[in-house]
């Protein structure tokens, strides 16, 4: 599932409420001088709910300003979720199609 939240709407993001406050407590008062340090604090975060956190550094360089045509958008197997349909959706693989 992919969920997008508009600017200033983090109050609707359940992950922020359950996770980010606990991460902030873990690294409070500590210098985050490198990505490994930051990832380490994220990885050891365990909220009371028992939510497990996995974090890794993705060093892949992604192209920017890629244009997606209307035809490409229409070809996606996009299922909008009932809550915040413009921001929350699932993209499922097309049946009978393999690979990217």
Residue frames relative to the residue before (quaternion, step in Angstrom):
aa qw qx qy qz dx dy dz
X 1.0000 0.0000 0.0000 0.0000 0.00 0.00 0.00
X 0.1854 -0.7580 0.6167 0.1034 3.52 -1.06 0.75
X 0.0180 -0.8008 0.5986 -0.0058 3.56 -0.81 0.94
X 0.1067 -0.7810 0.6142 0.0377 3.55 -0.75 1.05
X 0.1255 -0.7764 0.6137 0.0691 3.53 -0.95 0.84
X 0.4586 -0.6988 0.4674 0.2880 3.59 -0.81 0.93
X 0.6882 -0.4656 0.3578 0.4260 3.53 -1.28 0.39
X 0.8200 0.2232 -0.1830 0.4943 3.56 -0.92 0.93
X 0.6416 0.5403 -0.3200 0.4403 3.60 1.25 0.05
X 0.2742 0.7937 -0.5116 0.1821 3.59 1.13 0.44
X 0.5299 0.6348 -0.4163 0.3780 3.59 1.18 -0.35
X 0.6730 0.4787 -0.2935 0.4814 3.60 1.22 -0.42
X 0.5942 0.5924 -0.3578 0.4099 3.58 1.24 -0.31
X 0.3305 -0.7865 0.4847 0.1930 3.61 -0.31 1.22
X 0.5945 0.5696 -0.3766 0.4246 3.61 1.08 -0.59
X 0.6386 0.5328 -0.3385 0.4403 3.57 0.94 -0.81
X 0.6869 0.4868 -0.2952 0.4516 3.58 0.90 -0.84
X 0.7410 0.4220 -0.2343 0.4669 3.59 0.98 -0.78
X 0.8014 0.3369 -0.1385 0.4745 3.58 1.10 -0.57
X 0.7157 0.5000 -0.3021 0.3828 3.59 0.63 -1.06
X 0.6223 0.5285 -0.3660 0.4466 3.60 0.98 -0.66
X 0.6591 0.5024 -0.3087 0.4668 3.60 1.01 -0.76
X 0.6170 0.5239 -0.3456 0.4747 3.58 1.06 -0.70
X 0.6435 0.5290 -0.3216 0.4501 3.59 0.96 -0.85
X 0.6292 0.5222 -0.3308 0.4711 3.58 1.03 -0.74
X 0.6398 0.5481 -0.3221 0.4319 3.60 0.96 -0.88
X 0.8104 0.2695 -0.1445 0.4998 3.58 0.82 -0.87
X 0.3031 0.7700 -0.5081 0.2392 3.60 1.21 0.32
X 0.8459 0.1489 -0.1359 0.4937 3.55 -0.88 0.99
X 0.6274 0.5162 -0.3467 0.4687 3.59 1.23 0.14
X 0.4661 -0.6770 0.4966 0.2791 3.56 -1.07 0.76
X 0.1965 -0.7624 0.6075 0.1053 3.55 -0.82 1.02
X 0.0161 0.8693 -0.4911 0.0534 3.54 0.48 1.26
X 0.7972 0.1184 -0.0833 0.5861 3.58 1.18 -0.32
X 0.6527 -0.5398 0.3701 0.3815 3.55 -1.24 0.45
X 0.6147 0.5557 -0.3555 0.4324 3.61 1.03 -0.70
X 0.6345 0.5196 -0.3248 0.4712 3.59 1.01 -0.80
X 0.6680 0.5012 -0.2976 0.4626 3.56 0.87 -0.97
X 0.6616 0.5006 -0.3061 0.4669 3.59 0.90 -0.90
X 0.6190 0.5524 -0.3416 0.4416 3.59 1.04 -0.74
X 0.6759 0.4757 -0.2943 0.4798 3.58 0.93 -0.86
X 0.6249 0.5246 -0.3409 0.4670 3.58 1.03 -0.69
X 0.6814 0.5260 -0.2902 0.4180 3.59 0.87 -0.97
X 0.7278 0.4178 -0.2566 0.4795 3.62 1.02 -0.65
X 0.4602 0.6796 -0.4511 0.3507 3.59 1.25 0.12
X 0.0774 0.7705 -0.6273 0.0825 3.57 -0.84 1.06
X 0.2476 -0.7781 0.5596 0.1419 3.61 -0.32 1.21
X 0.6958 -0.4729 0.3366 0.4230 3.58 -1.29 0.28
X 0.6265 0.5624 -0.3376 0.4210 3.58 1.13 -0.60
X 0.4959 -0.6724 0.4209 0.3533 3.58 1.26 -0.25
X 0.3227 0.7531 -0.5087 0.2645 3.58 1.26 0.20
X 0.2570 -0.7709 0.5656 0.1403 3.58 -0.83 1.00
X 0.2285 -0.7934 0.5573 0.0883 3.54 -0.91 0.96
X 0.0426 -0.7514 0.6580 0.0246 3.54 -1.02 0.90
X 0.0444 0.7976 -0.5990 0.0550 3.56 -0.91 0.86
X 0.0774 0.7734 -0.6260 0.0634 3.54 -1.06 0.76
X 0.4775 -0.6580 0.5088 0.2832 3.51 -1.26 0.48
X 0.1864 -0.7596 0.6166 0.0903 3.54 -0.78 1.06
X 0.1381 -0.8348 0.5313 0.0414 3.58 -0.36 1.24
X 0.3880 0.7233 -0.4860 0.3001 3.56 1.24 0.18
X 0.3009 -0.7275 0.5862 0.1912 3.56 -1.04 0.76
X 0.1864 -0.8059 0.5584 0.0632 3.54 -0.64 1.17
X 0.4939 -0.6494 0.4781 0.3252 3.59 -1.00 0.74
X 0.2794 -0.7535 0.5721 0.1639 3.55 -1.13 0.65
X 0.8214 0.2656 -0.2025 0.4624 3.53 -1.35 0.32
X 0.2755 0.7557 -0.5367 0.2548 3.57 1.04 0.81
X 0.2878 -0.7635 0.5562 0.1579 3.58 -0.79 1.01
X 0.1503 -0.7621 0.6256 0.0733 3.55 -0.97 0.92
X 0.3786 -0.7516 0.4960 0.2137 3.56 -0.67 1.09
X 0.6405 -0.5073 0.4058 0.4095 3.56 -1.26 0.34
X 0.6297 0.5370 -0.3327 0.4521 3.59 1.03 -0.78
X 0.6488 0.5051 -0.3193 0.4712 3.59 0.98 -0.80
X 0.6477 0.5136 -0.3204 0.4626 3.59 0.96 -0.81
X 0.6779 0.4921 -0.2943 0.4601 3.58 0.95 -0.85
X 0.6497 0.5321 -0.3226 0.4366 3.59 1.13 -0.55
X 0.5273 0.6326 -0.4186 0.3828 3.62 1.22 -0.20
X 0.3698 -0.6864 0.5778 0.2414 3.53 -1.12 0.69
X 0.0847 0.8453 -0.5084 0.1406 3.52 0.47 1.35
X 0.0727 -0.7829 0.6178 0.0128 3.56 -0.83 1.05
X 0.2498 -0.7833 0.5542 0.1297 3.57 -0.42 1.23
X 0.3861 -0.7200 0.5317 0.2232 3.53 -1.01 0.83
X 0.6142 -0.6027 0.3568 0.3637 3.60 -1.03 0.68
X 0.7091 0.3963 -0.2538 0.5250 3.58 1.07 -0.63
X 0.8382 -0.0476 -0.0159 0.5430 3.59 -0.73 1.09
X 0.0394 -0.8751 0.4821 0.0129 3.57 0.84 1.03
X 0.6592 0.5043 -0.3281 0.4510 3.61 1.02 -0.61
X 0.7552 0.3706 -0.1977 0.5033 3.58 1.17 -0.47
X 0.7640 0.3124 -0.1722 0.5377 3.61 1.14 -0.45
X 0.2276 0.7732 -0.5580 0.1975 3.53 -0.64 1.10
X 0.3101 -0.7046 0.6030 0.2095 3.52 -1.36 0.27
X 0.1741 -0.7452 0.6326 0.1192 3.57 -1.00 0.82
X 0.1177 -0.8045 0.5816 0.0268 3.56 -0.57 1.18
X 0.5762 -0.5726 0.4515 0.3691 3.53 -1.20 0.57
X 0.4705 -0.6452 0.5175 0.3077 3.55 -1.12 0.65
X 0.4762 -0.6743 0.4738 0.3067 3.59 -0.88 0.86
X 0.7994 0.2785 -0.2243 0.4827 3.54 -1.10 0.78
X 0.6734 0.4497 -0.2948 0.5073 3.57 1.25 0.13
X 0.0699 -0.8053 0.5877 0.0335 3.58 -0.85 0.87
X 0.7732 0.3333 -0.2649 0.4700 3.50 -1.21 0.60
X 0.6639 -0.5250 0.3632 0.3894 3.53 -1.32 0.20
